[in-house]
C-alpha cells in the first residue's frame, strides 16, 4: 500500500491505495497540474477532475463503438 496525499486550500488529504494504482493516481494528478508537495486551489482540483471525467466519457464512447462494431459482425 502506498500513500496518496494532496493539499487543497490548506487542508491535507491522505489515502492509502494499492501500489500500482497509487502510482497511477499520483502521476495523473501531476499531469493534470496538481502539486503534490504544495497547496492547491479548489479550481485546480476541479480542473483535474474534469480532465478525468472527459477521459472517462471518451473511453465510454469508444467502448460503445466497439460493442456496436462487434454486434454488427
PyMOL commands that set and color helices and strands:
alter all, ss='L'
color gray80, all
select helices_A, chain A and resi 19-31+42-71
alter helices_A, ss='H'
color red, helices_A
select strands_A, chain A and resi 2-8+11-17+39-40
alter strands_A, ss='S'
color yellow, strands_A
deselect
rebuild
show_as cartoon
